[in-house]
Amino acid sequence: LNLNGTEVKEMSIKVDRGELFKKTIGQSVALPLQQSRFNSGTGTYSNGGAIRHESLLLKWAPILLLLGSVIIGGVALLKDPVKVIDWGIGLVRNTPIYQNSQSSLGKNNKPAVLIENGRVTFRSIPSGAQINIDNQLVGLTPAEVTLPINKKVTISLIRDGYFPYTRDYLITKSIDEFLATLQKASMGYLNIDVQPSGSDIYINGQKLSEKSPIKKYAVQAGTVLKIVAINPYSNTQDQQTVTVKQDTVKTITLFPRKNP
């Protein structure tokens, strides 16, 4: 800026006196402003003296940024709503999971608690046992399973020829191991013959996938077994209750001709 041949490097406004002070190298110039009018739109005074003023853009920048984000988001939603929804779902899934603060605020007025998970390695002797957690099959031993910390669950390990292993379990650390030794069950065997052969066969209420004749069907020795045969066409049935000794074979024959 050049005023009357003097180069001005800096300027300031002192409103209370109505004077414009311009600082230059080695000298200062004072101009009266009583006759001047400031134009906020152009940032100049009516006497032609242009000054620097605080930009309105800085003042309105946050609002403009928010408005721009809303517009961009709306355009993206209209252009590809599925992609935007998938992005939102992914954002929610990556957010730490907390217990419902409304349900957890009870008599004790407890705050929401972060739900943490731990990894449990399940092993059994012998291996190959089914792992059931709260009656849900999750795999075979050995296997690593993720469980919530400080939540009690019921673990059942089941393997043919062995007694089921069941106990309650509570994981208290991020990495743990569950080891169980299965006890071998004493076994007996059944030969089952049903007439007609297409009848459904049940042992203690459990339907067998096999059809008659069945040879050396393994059962637990010393256990009372109720064998029922039902003709699916006539809905007639026959049944027997038996006990099989260890390492022995027992043969039964059923004729489902009686009404249930």
Secondary structure by P-SEA (a helix, b strand, c coil): ccccccccccccccccccbbbbbcccbbbbbbcccccccccccccccccccccccccccaaaaaaaaaaaaaaaaaaaacaaaaaaaaaaaaaacccccccccccccccccbbbbbbbbbbbbccccbbbbbccccccccccbbbbbbccbbbbbbbbbccccbbbbbbbbccccbbbbbbbbbcbbbbbbbbbccccbbbbccccccccccccccccccccbbbbbbbbcccccccccccccccccbbbbbbbbccccc
